Amino acid sequence: MSQKKNNSAHQQQHRQASPFFSHFRKSTLWLLIFPLALAGIVGFSAMQFENHDSDCAACHTQPESVYFQREGSNSPTDLASFHAEKKTRCIDCHSSNGSFGRATAMMLGAKDLMAFISKQYPQPAPLTRSISDKNCLKCHGDIAQRQSFNNHFHIFLAKWQALDPNAATCVDCHQSHTTSGDASIGFINKEVTLPACEGCHNSAGARGY
């Protein structure tokens, strides 16, 4: 009889405690879900901002606002405005391939946004990270496959880069935001690309490839 009373008292105590533990579990669950949901909303919103060049230009101010204004010109004046005519956005060039590449670019964008909000941004904005070849090869991955003399630089570029840490990269020759390039040859400035040509030829002669 005493055992039954003890069991009954234990069950009654458990029923009284259940609402508290149930509320505790729900609160804990919300503490876990809310930050994830907030991060998802912020991330989705950031992606929508990054998808529009005008939003990039609004926070980056100078010189990015000038670059954005060139997109509305009657004819391309630099490589970036030429890309814009092809529906290429800022984020497409300023992020590497895949979700990780996009996330990395968004993190840099968030840093710039915080600097803009806190008014701790220099003018004009300095270049802190050059566009890597991977960013370009997302769309131009077949460039080294075009076998012709006029394309010999691209064909041998990867080999040069493997041998020389100071070898040129895509943006050393294909500068996006300069207006001194020749539109007839892909907005390349021959005076800029000539040192890259000489560097590759010198390396080829010294190494015999």
C-alpha positions, 0 to 999 in steps of 0.5 A: 500500500505504501509503495502505491502511495509513493508511486501515486505521489511521484506521478502527481509530482511529475504531472506538476513538473511537466508544464515547466519542463515543456515550457523550458523545452519550447523556449530552448527550441525557440532560442535555437530556431530564432537565430537560424531563422534570423540568419536566413532572413538576413542572408536572403535579404543580402542576396537580393541587395547583392543582385542589383548593381545599384545597391552595390554602388549605393554603399561603395560610393566612390569610385563604384558609383562612377562605374555604375553610371558607365553602365547606362552609357550609350556604348561601353567605355570599359570592360565592366560596362561591356559585361553589364550589357551582357547582363553580368552583375557586379556580384558575378565578377566579384565572387568565385564559383559556388555557394562558398564563393558567393558567401565570401563575397557577401561577407566582404559586402557586409563589412563594407556596409558596416563601414558605410553605416558607421561612416568609417570608409575612405574615399575613394575606396581602396582595392583590397582584394583583386579579382582572382582568375577563378572568378573569370574562369566561371564564364571563360573556362574554355579560353585556354582550349582555343588553339591558335597563335593569337591565343597563345598567351592564354594557352601558356598562362597556367604553365607560367603561373605554376613556375613563377609566383609573380606571373600575371593574372587575368585582371593584370591585362583585362582591367575592368574599370579603366577607360584607356582600353581599346574596344576593338581588342576587348578593352585591352591597353597594349601599354599595360599588357606589354610587360606581361607579354615580356614577362612570359616570354622571358620566363619561357626563354629561361626555362625552355618551354 
